[in-house]
Amino acid sequence: METGSPGGTETTTAGPVWTGLPPGLLRMRRLLLLVWLGLTAIGTGLLLGLLAGPAWAAFALLPLAGIGWGWVLLGRNWRSWRYAERADDLLISRGVLWREETVVPYGRMQLVEVTSGPVERHFGLASVQLHTAAAATDAAIPGLDPAEAERLRDRLTQLGEARSAGL
């Protein structure tokens, strides 16, 4: 950040202002991990214990190890998601091992959707789906607060109409 103008105003030379995803998405994904792998562990333990003997029931520890591994990976993945609204486009960045940054110009947006499935609604979450003329640049921002998703949809629609590229 540079300062130095006599009126006390500041000029920013930094990059875009990034916004991360709310923690509700992480909670939802971790709960789903616990439910599915927990049920798998119980089912594996019971089935193998009854059919093959108690020693084979130890294979139920594999889904439990998957819970621990998945717990960490879900946290890393959640922290990697972020988006930034710039003057002419929207940036979406995600990925841990392979970073992916999508740039969606406002003038190329054809449709902006807000979706929320039953599990997302239960956790008070919604997703924003962006559709453009090129299928390769379609993008989504998952796990937003519904009010933020609607605000983002309205803002992106307004900016898209104002900067329409005349397809």
Secondary structure, DSSP 4 states (H G I P E B T S, - for coil): -EE--TTS-EE--S----EEPPHHHHHHHHHHHHHHHHHHHHHHHHHHHHHT-GGGGGGGHHHHHHHHHHHHHHHHHHHH-EEEE-SSEEEEEE-SSS-EEEEEEGGGEEEEEEE--HHHHHTT-EEEEEEESSGGG-EEEEEE-HHHHHHHHHHHHHHHHHT----
